[in-house]
Amino acid sequence: MFTCFRLTHYANRNCRIKVKIAHIRPFFPILVGLMSVFSKPGQNMNCPVAAAAKFRQSAPMTNTCERRMMHATSLAQHWNTAYDARDRSDLTWTQTDQALGEQLGHMGSLVTPDSACIDIGAGKSQLAAGWVSLGAGHVAVLDVSDAALDYQRSVLPQTCEFIGASVLDWTATRRYTLWHDRAVFHFLTDPQDQSAYVAQMLHALEPGGVAVLSTFDADGPARCSNLPVQRYSSAQLADVVHRLSNGALVAQRGYQTQHITPKSNRQAFQTTLFHKIAR
Ligand SMILES: C[S@@+](CC[C@H](N)C(=O)[O-])C[C@H]1O[C@@H](n2cnc3c(N)ncnc32)[C@H](O)[C@@H]1O
């Protein structure tokens, strides 16, 4: 932007001052700093979370993007370390085949040759592979962890879409009819991140599409993979998502499940299905 910068000042018709780039180069850091301080949310349209701007009231967009990018790097490290430390079957969140089958059953009618399904924070889950078996038209998996994505690449056909990104830093290039998230949204304890997530979901979902969100239930554990989580009852999640989407995502139904970890601990989950209304 600055390479073509040419400031022309007409304070006085007879006095035309041209400031060349070489003259102001030493002040670039100060100018950039001032721009980031005074920029309003939504001005930086290169920012991948600009779509979420209307949901945010406070921090300048540039700072928010930088914070998210740094956060995504440390998140990826956390999850890569978690996946390197244990076999898939020993991860506390891995579902049994039976539980996975039941979960697929709850969304079975949504998986058709016309559907485009995305699993957010797919991890080493076989849910997306289940969608492929059910004949989904398009299957995508997104995860911030390379280890998780490598696993998905090893079990899914190459025709699937593999997205290595934090859900908050990603720009969807197509729309999906089914958005699934088991145990990602509940890690977002900052209201700004919750707003940004819902904005991403709204942007990526087709009108009439369905989002299925599973989190720890209100009486579930306070931490997951050693990270703090926000717990929700189905009714609480319905309210939060409805509010953050300005009424565009409406809860259809919710249900509770008990997840049994490899060490036989019980974890209470809730799952809520949302419908994106066509406006
Ligand atoms: C608790 S695991 C759940 C994995 C899978 N959904 C399942 O049910 O087995 C959470 C997964 O979400 C991913 N994740 C966490 N935060 C994320 C974010 N902001 N964006 C994308 N992926 C994220 C992690 O890398 C991890 O694979």
The ligand as an SDF file (V2000), in Angstrom:
LIG
                    3D

 27 29  0  0  0  0  0  0  0  0999 V2000
  -11.5020  -32.8930   22.1070 C   0  0  0  0  0  0  0  0  0  0  0  0
  -10.9480  -33.0740   20.4830 S   0  0  0  0  0  0  0  0  0  0  0  0
  -12.4050  -33.7030   19.6750 C   0  0  0  0  0  0  0  0  0  0  0  0
  -12.0930  -34.3770   18.3560 C   0  0  0  0  0  0  0  0  0  0  0  0
  -13.3190  -34.9400   17.6250 C   0  0  0  0  0  0  0  0  0  0  0  0
  -14.2910  -33.9210   17.3330 N   0  0  0  0  0  0  0  0  0  0  0  0
  -13.9360  -36.0670   18.4020 C   0  0  0  0  0  0  0  0  0  0  0  0
  -15.0810  -35.9270   18.8360 O   0  0  0  0  0  0  0  0  0  0  0  0
  -13.2710  -37.1020   18.5390 O   0  0  0  0  0  0  0  0  0  0  0  0
  -10.9210  -31.4080   19.8790 C   0  0  0  0  0  0  0  0  0  0  0  0
  -10.3570  -31.2680   18.4660 C   0  0  0  0  0  0  0  0  0  0  0  0
  -10.5980  -29.9620   18.0130 O   0  0  0  0  0  0  0  0  0  0  0  0
   -9.4170  -29.4050   17.4850 C   0  0  0  0  0  0  0  0  0  0  0  0
   -9.5150  -27.9630   17.7700 N   0  0  0  0  0  0  0  0  0  0  0  0
   -9.5050  -27.3470   18.9720 C   0  0  0  0  0  0  0  0  0  0  0  0
   -9.6780  -26.0330   18.8330 N   0  0  0  0  0  0  0  0  0  0  0  0
   -9.7890  -25.8050   17.5040 C   0  0  0  0  0  0  0  0  0  0  0  0
   -9.9810  -24.6410   16.7220 C   0  0  0  0  0  0  0  0  0  0  0  0
  -10.0890  -23.4240   17.2630 N   0  0  0  0  0  0  0  0  0  0  0  0
  -10.0660  -24.7740   15.3760 N   0  0  0  0  0  0  0  0  0  0  0  0
   -9.9530  -25.9970   14.7930 C   0  0  0  0  0  0  0  0  0  0  0  0
   -9.7660  -27.1300   15.4910 N   0  0  0  0  0  0  0  0  0  0  0  0
   -9.6970  -27.0340   16.8260 C   0  0  0  0  0  0  0  0  0  0  0  0
   -8.2750  -30.1030   18.1670 C   0  0  0  0  0  0  0  0  0  0  0  0
   -7.1080  -30.1320   17.3940 O   0  0  0  0  0  0  0  0  0  0  0  0
   -8.8660  -31.4910   18.3730 C   0  0  0  0  0  0  0  0  0  0  0  0
   -8.5790  -32.3230   17.2760 O   0  0  0  0  0  0  0  0  0  0  0  0
  1  2  1  0
  2  3  1  0
  2 10  1  0
  3  4  1  0
  4  5  1  0
  5  6  1  0
  5  7  1  0
  7  8  2  0
  7  9  1  0
 10 11  1  0
 11 12  1  0
 11 26  1  0
 12 13  1  0
 13 14  1  0
 13 24  1  0
 14 15  1  0
 14 23  1  0
 15 16  2  0
 16 17  1  0
 17 18  1  0
 17 23  2  0
 18 19  1  0
 18 20  2  0
 20 21  1  0
 21 22  2  0
 22 23  1  0
 24 25  1  0
 24 26  1  0
 26 27  1  0
M  CHG  2   2   1   9  -1
M  END
$$$$
